[in-house]
Amino acid sequence: MAVELEVRGLRYFVVVAEELHFTRAAARLYVAQQALSRDIRRLEDRVGVPLFERSTRRVALTPAGELLLTRARELLELHDRTVRELRGADKTALVVDVVGQGLTPAEVLETARQDGEVEFFAEFHSGLDEALPLLQSRRLDVTFGRWTYTPGLEHRVVRFESLAVLLPDTHPLAALPEVPLEDLQDAQVCWRAGTHVSADWEDAVLQLLSWYDADPALAHPRVRDQDEVERHLQHRNAPILTLSTQHEFAGAVVRPLVDPVAAYPWSMIWRSDLDHPGLTALHRAIDQLGNAGDWLLLPDGTWLPEPEMTDLFGD
């Protein structure tokens, strides 16, 4: 009797093969580990050979598992492409996480929408900790953030966005056209306010502040809503470290951070098997905006967080 392989079982197998760890694979798939193990054993029963070597210390692919991994990726890609073609790819919306309103990813999406040929849905997740599991489980198609190698995903560097300081217009530093990092040393700077705030952002900013011995105000609460940012700024009367896309509002000014100029590395991240006209539109938007705004230009002496600095320039 012919063996029939279920698409779900193949998807589960690929994730386990990429992670080589059932707990992590179950987390990526949002399923119980017991259910995942059961479905993998069911797949092994169907094909009649073990696909994984399991022990208390490691999980490894068998030769049959290595062969199936290659074939499973091909089958899943063909399956997904066929479904898109039957449904009409131009009628299938692309779900994009733009992190927060008014940020670089939102600008990219707005420009891509001007093509008018693709429907996009925007979602707002506070960083890759939230977005990557959704991306890997196909609840999300594209996200933005600081890239770290992840199996099954692709990325493109979008922008090195300069950091800035949001200040009450009555603050002494507001009189400066630019704010040197040294001037933030004793200013109890806040770095946890804004729609861009995520674990990756916090990691980058703490690297910067510790590099120059500035004192981060750890007691500041995490604030994402713009109205709350405005209230927080006026109540604390302290500088807020932010991005150049931060808009000014009544009672506040934005000043570039200098000495050094510091940049936040945005990447667009998507699944390797994503084949959708919306992805093409996003790439075109990045080309257009990047060329017009010199998004990938890094002036001499620009500070970047690690590991991006080493990846670009070496030790």
C-alpha positions in Angstrom: 0.0 0.0 0.0 1.3 3.5 -0.9 2.6 5.6 1.9 0.8 9.0 2.3 2.6 11.8 4.1 0.7 14.5 5.8 1.7 18.1 5.2 1.4 18.9 9.0 3.7 16.0 9.8 6.3 17.2 7.3 6.2 20.7 8.7 6.7 19.4 12.2 9.6 17.2 11.1 11.4 20.1 9.4 11.2 22.3 12.5 12.5 19.4 14.7 15.3 18.8 12.2 16.3 22.4 12.3 16.2 22.7 16.1 17.4 19.2 16.9 15.6 19.8 20.2 12.0 18.8 20.8 11.3 21.4 23.5 12.5 24.3 21.3 10.7 22.9 18.3 7.5 22.6 20.2 7.8 26.2 21.3 8.3 27.3 17.7 5.2 25.4 16.6 3.1 26.4 19.6 2.2 22.8 20.3 2.7 20.6 23.3 6.0 18.6 23.3 4.1 15.4 23.9 1.9 16.0 20.9 4.9 16.9 18.7 6.8 13.7 19.8 3.7 11.6 19.0 3.3 13.1 15.5 7.0 12.5 14.7 6.7 8.9 15.8 3.6 8.6 13.6 5.6 10.0 10.7 8.4 7.4 11.4 5.8 4.7 11.5 4.4 5.8 8.1 7.8 5.8 6.4 8.9 2.7 8.2 12.4 3.9 9.3 13.6 6.1 12.2 14.2 9.7 11.3 16.0 10.8 14.5 18.5 9.3 16.9 17.3 10.2 20.4 19.2 10.0 23.6 18.9 11.9 26.9 21.7 14.2 25.8 21.1 14.8 22.0 18.9 14.5 19.0 20.4 13.8 15.6 19.1 13.0 12.1 19.5 9.5 10.8 20.6 9.1 7.1 16.9 8.6 6.3 16.1 11.8 8.2 18.8 13.7 6.2 17.2 12.6 3.0 13.7 13.4 4.1 14.7 16.9 5.3 15.8 17.8 1.7 12.6 16.3 0.2 10.3 17.7 2.9 11.5 21.3 2.3 10.9 20.8 -1.5 7.5 19.3 -0.9 6.4 22.0 1.5 7.6 24.8 -0.9 5.7 23.2 -3.8 2.6 22.7 -1.6 2.6 26.3 -0.4 3.3 27.8 -3.8 0.4 25.7 -5.3 -2.0 26.9 -2.7 -1.0 30.5 -3.3 -1.4 30.1 -7.0 -4.8 28.5 -6.6 -6.0 31.2 -4.3 -4.3 33.9 -6.4 -1.2 35.2 -4.8 -2.2 38.8 -5.6 -5.3 38.3 -3.5 -3.5 36.9 -0.5 -2.6 39.5 2.1 0.9 39.7 3.5 1.1 40.1 7.3 3.9 42.5 8.3 5.1 43.4 11.8 6.2 47.0 11.8 7.1 47.0 15.5 5.5 50.4 16.2 3.8 53.4 14.6 6.0 56.0 13.0 9.1 53.8 12.8 11.3 52.8 9.9 9.4 49.5 9.3 6.1 51.4 9.1 7.6 53.8 6.6 8.8 50.9 4.5 5.3 49.3 4.6 3.5 52.6 3.8 5.8 53.0 0.7 5.2 49.4 -0.4 1.4 50.0 -0.1 1.7 52.7 -2.8 2.1 50.0 -5.4 -1.6 49.3 -4.9 -1.2 45.7 -6.1 -0.9 43.9 -2.8 -3.0 43.9 0.4 -0.9 44.2 3.5 -1.9 43.7 7.1 0.2 45.6 9.7 0.8 44.1 13.2 2.6 45.7 16.1 4.8 43.4 18.2 7.4 44.7 20.7 10.5 43.1 19.2 11.7 39.8 17.8 11.0 37.9 21.0 7.3 38.2 20.1 7.6 38.2 16.3 9.9 35.3 15.5 7.7 32.6 16.9 4.8 34.0 14.9 7.0 34.1 11.8 8.2 30.6 12.2 4.7 29.3 12.8 3.4 31.2 9.7 1.1 33.5 11.6 3.3 36.3 10.4 5.1 36.8 7.1 7.6 39.6 7.6 9.1 41.4 10.6 11.8 43.9 11.4 14.6 44.1 14.0 18.2 43.2 14.7 19.1 40.1 12.8 20.5 37.0 14.5 21.0 33.9 12.3 17.9 31.7 12.6 17.4 28.5 10.5 14.7 28.9 7.9 14.8 32.7 7.8 16.3 35.3 5.5 17.2 38.9 6.2 18.2 42.1 4.5 19.8 45.1 6.3 17.4 48.0 5.8 18.8 51.0 7.6 21.5 52.1 10.1 19.2 54.6 11.9 20.9 57.2 14.0 20.0 57.6 17.6 18.7 60.8 19.0 17.6 62.4 22.4 14.1 63.4 23.2 14.1 66.3 25.6 11.6 68.7 27.4 12.1 72.0 25.7 13.0 73.5 29.1 15.9 71.0 29.7 19.4 72.5 29.6 20.4 70.1 26.8 17.6 71.3 24.6 19.6 74.5 23.9 22.2 72.4 22.1 21.9 71.6 18.4 23.4 68.2 19.1 23.8 66.2 22.3 27.2 64.6 23.0 26.9 61.2 24.6 29.2 62.5 27.4 26.5 65.0 28.4 24.2 62.1 29.3 26.6 60.7 31.9 24.8 62.3 34.9 21.5 63.0 33.3 19.6 59.9 34.4 18.7 59.2 30.8 15.7 57.0 30.1 15.9 54.4 27.3 12.7 52.4 27.8 10.1 54.8 26.3 8.8 54.7 22.8 7.1 52.4 20.3 10.5 51.1 19.2 11.4 49.7 22.7 12.2 45.9 22.6 14.6 43.5 24.1 17.0 44.1 21.1 16.8 47.9 21.6 17.5 47.6 25.3 20.5 45.4 24.6 21.9 47.9 22.1 21.4 50.9 24.3 22.8 49.4 27.4 25.9 48.5 25.3 26.2 52.1 24.3 25.7 53.6 27.8 28.0 51.2 29.5 30.7 51.8 26.8 30.7 55.5 27.8 29.9 55.1 31.5 26.6 56.9 31.2 24.2 56.1 34.0 21.0 54.5 32.7 18.0 55.2 34.8 16.9 51.6 35.5 14.0 52.8 37.5 12.2 54.3 34.5 9.2 52.1 33.5 8.8 50.7 30.1 6.5 52.9 28.1 5.4 52.3 24.5 2.2 54.3 23.8 3.1 57.8 22.4 0.7 59.6 24.8 2.4 57.9 27.7 5.8 58.8 26.3 4.7 62.5 26.3 3.4 62.3 29.9 6.6 60.4 31.0 8.9 63.0 29.5 7.2 65.9 31.2 6.8 64.2 34.6 10.4 63.0 34.8 12.0 65.9 33.0 14.8 63.6 31.9 16.3 62.9 28.5 14.9 59.9 26.6 17.2 58.0 24.3 15.3 57.3 21.0 15.6 57.0 17.2 15.8 59.7 14.6 12.3 58.9 13.5 10.9 60.2 16.8 8.7 63.1 16.1 8.7 66.3 18.1 5.5 67.4 20.0 4.4 70.4 22.1 6.9 71.0 24.9 9.6 68.6 23.5 12.5 68.7 21.1 14.6 66.0 19.4 18.3 66.4 19.1 20.8 64.1 17.3 23.2 62.1 19.5 26.9 62.7 18.6 30.4 62.0 19.8 29.9 59.3 18.8 27.1 59.2 16.3 25.4 55.9 17.2 23.2 53.8 14.9 20.5 51.1 15.3 20.7 48.4 12.7 17.3 47.5 11.3 16.9 44.4 9.2 13.8 43.0 7.4 13.3 39.3 8.2 11.2 36.8 6.4 10.8 33.0 5.9 13.2 31.5 3.4 10.3 29.9 1.5 8.2 33.0 1.3 7.3 33.7 -2.4 4.8 36.6 -2.5 4.5 39.8 -4.6 4.2 41.7 -1.3 7.8 40.8 -0.4 8.9 42.1 -3.8 7.1 45.4 -3.1 8.8 45.7 0.3 12.2 45.2 -1.3 11.3 47.9 -3.9 10.3 50.3 -1.1 13.5 49.7 0.8 15.5 50.4 -2.4 13.6 53.6 -3.0 13.8 54.9 0.6 17.3 53.7 1.2 18.7 55.4 -1.9 16.8 58.7 -1.2 17.8 58.8 2.4 21.3 57.2 2.4 19.9 54.6 4.9 23.0 52.4 4.7 25.5 55.2 5.0 27.8 54.9 8.0 29.8 58.1 8.7 33.4 57.5 10.0 33.4 56.7 13.7 29.8 55.6 13.9 29.0 53.3 16.9 27.1 50.1 16.3 26.2 47.5 18.9 27.7 44.0 18.9 27.7 41.7 17.1 26.8 44.0 14.2 30.0 46.1 14.6 32.2 43.1 14.4 30.2 41.5 11.6 30.7 44.6 9.5 34.2 45.7 10.5 35.9 42.7 12.1 37.7 42.8 15.5 
